[in-house]
Amino acid sequence: PVFTGETVNLKCVIESDHSNWRYEWYKGSNKVSDHYTVNGDTLTIRGVKKSDEVEYLPDMEFWPL
């Protein structure tokens, strides 16, 4: 369980031999706002609120070298 005020990290794991993935994170169907921190494959939510209780989806795109 997650409680109000906590910090949550969501990580997208791709089983692949490639490392050139680009990530965009969505809260429902909307791109995440400034309330969230995105660092590649990880989405961080600090100071969790009740309104944060939705589905989060990463959108991944492979960028070949």
C-alpha positions in Angstrom: 0.0 0.0 0.0 0.9 3.6 -0.5 -0.1 6.4 1.9 -0.7 10.1 1.3 2.5 12.1 1.5 4.8 9.2 0.6 7.1 9.1 -2.4 6.5 6.4 -5.1 8.8 5.3 -7.8 7.4 3.4 -10.9 9.9 1.7 -13.1 9.3 0.4 -16.6 11.4 -2.7 -17.3 12.1 -3.8 -20.9 13.8 -7.1 -21.4 15.9 -6.3 -24.4 19.6 -6.3 -25.5 19.2 -2.6 -26.5 19.5 0.3 -24.2 18.4 3.2 -26.5 14.8 3.5 -25.3 13.0 6.8 -24.9 10.2 7.0 -22.4 7.2 9.2 -21.9 4.9 8.7 -19.0 1.2 9.2 -18.9 -1.3 9.6 -16.1 -4.4 8.0 -17.7 -4.4 9.4 -21.2 -2.5 12.7 -20.3 1.2 13.2 -20.2 2.4 13.6 -16.6 2.6 17.1 -15.2 5.4 19.0 -13.3 4.1 17.3 -10.1 6.1 14.3 -11.2 9.7 13.6 -12.0 10.7 11.5 -15.0 14.2 10.1 -15.2 14.2 7.8 -18.2 12.5 4.5 -17.3 11.4 5.8 -13.8 8.5 8.0 -12.8 8.7 9.5 -9.3 5.7 10.9 -7.5 6.5 12.9 -4.4 3.9 13.8 -1.8 1.3 11.4 -3.1 -2.2 12.7 -3.1 -5.6 10.9 -3.5 -5.8 12.4 -7.0 -2.7 10.5 -7.9 -4.6 7.2 -7.7 -5.0 6.4 -11.4 -3.3 4.2 -13.9 0.2 5.3 -15.1 1.5 4.1 -18.5 4.9 4.4 -20.0 5.2 4.9 -23.8 8.4 3.5 -25.1 10.2 4.1 -28.4 13.4 2.5 -29.5 16.0 4.9 -30.9 18.6 2.9 -33.0 22.2 4.2 -33.0 
